[in-house]
Amino acid sequence: TTKPFVHEYWEEVFLFSGDLIVGNDEQGNGGESFKPNTYACRPPGVYHGPFKSVTGCLLMEIHYFDPA
């Protein structure tokens, strides 16, 4: 992605393999690099991204709405 975004649901992410860079600029520079076995949980309303990967990655994302 090239711009941060937000959504109204919970998101859990687990990075199995490869690399994932989060928070780079629109040209793909900068950001924080994550390695395999990284877990993240984002509540609704949290801006996140952009994302990129140098080598590619395998990750699992779970999205769900709060039942309350």
N, C-alpha and C positions, 0 to 999 in steps of 0.2 A: 504494500500500500504506500501511498505517497503523502497522505495527510492523516492526522489523528482523527479518531471517531469515537462515538459513544453509542451505547444501546441500552434498552430498558430491561434487560435480563441479566441474570448471573452468568458468569463464564468461568469455567475451570479449564486449565490447559496443562498438559504434561508433555514435555519434550523428551521423546525416546532416543532420537539419534540426530546427528548433524549439528548445525548451529542456527541460532535465531538471534537477530539483532533487533532491538526494540528502541524506538525513539530517535531513529535517524532523521535527517532533514529530507526535503523533497528531492535532493540530488543523491540521496543514499549515503551521505556522510555522517559520521558520529554514531551515537546511540550506545546502548548497553548490550554487550554480547552475553548470550546464555549458552550453556553446554548441556549435553544429555543429562537426564534425571533431574531436570528443573521443573518445579510445579509453580503455577500462579493461579490465583483466584481473584477475579474482578467483580465487585458488586455493580448493580445497575447504576448508571449515571457517571461512570468513571471514564474520562478520556484516556485512550491508549493508542499506541502505534506512533508513527508508521512502523512497518515490519519489513525486514529483508533477511535473506540467508545467502551466504557465500557458497556453501557446499550443498545446499538443500537440507531439508529436515523432515523428520517424521514426528508428528505430534498428534495428540488426541485432544479435541475440544468438546466439552459438555456445556450446553446452554440450557438454562431452566429459569422459569418465573417463580417468584416467591409465592407460595400458596396462601399467604396471609391476606 
